[in-house]
Amino acid sequence: MAHNHSLTQAAQQAERLCVLLMMLEMTHRELDGGDLSTALALACDLSGTSSLWLLEEQKQRGQDHE
């Protein structure tokens, strides 16, 4: 992944993930299998992008201090 995300974008994705997971916690019994799978796939996408950005940022900051 190219390091073209900003900290603001990563924070926004993390916030969206948090909201999605809270909604899933409250409504998971009301969702059918397809809806639940879609929501979980979205959660994976949101968490993966933010996590990768944070790892790349940490690596870059570590290289800057060497």
N, C-alpha and C positions, 0 to 999 in steps of 0.2 A: 504494500500500500504506500503510495506516495505521501510524503508528510505535508499534505496541503490542508489539513484540518487545523482549525484554531482551537485554542483552549475553550473559547466561548461555544464553538460548535460541539466539542466533546461534552461540555457541561450540559448543553441543551439535550443532547442525545441521552445522557445519563438521567436527566430529569424526566424525559419521555419514558424511558425504561422504568423508572420508579413508579410513575403514574400507571403505566400498563400493568405492572406486576401487582400494584394495589388493587386495580380493577379486577384482575384475574383472581386474586385472593377472595374478593367479595362475590364474584359472579361465576366462578368456575363450574359450579353444579348446574347452572342454567345453560351452559354452552354445550352445543353438540360437538362431536369429535372433530369435524372439519373446522369449526370456528376456533376451537381450542388449539388445534394444530397451527392454524394461521397466526393466532396470537403468540404462540410460543416461537414460531419462526421469526416473527417480527422482533420478539424479545432477544433472540439470538443475534439478529442483524444489528440491533441497537447496541447491545453489549459488546459485540465483537469489534465494531468500528471504533468505539470509544476506547476500549481496552488496547487495541493496537496502536491508536494514536498516543495514548499515555505511555506505552512501552517505548515507542519511537522517541517521544519527547525526553523520557528519562535517559535513553541511550545517548541522544544528542547532548544533553546537559552534562552527562558524564564525560563525553569526549571533549567538551569545551573546557572542563576543569583540569584536563590532563596536560 
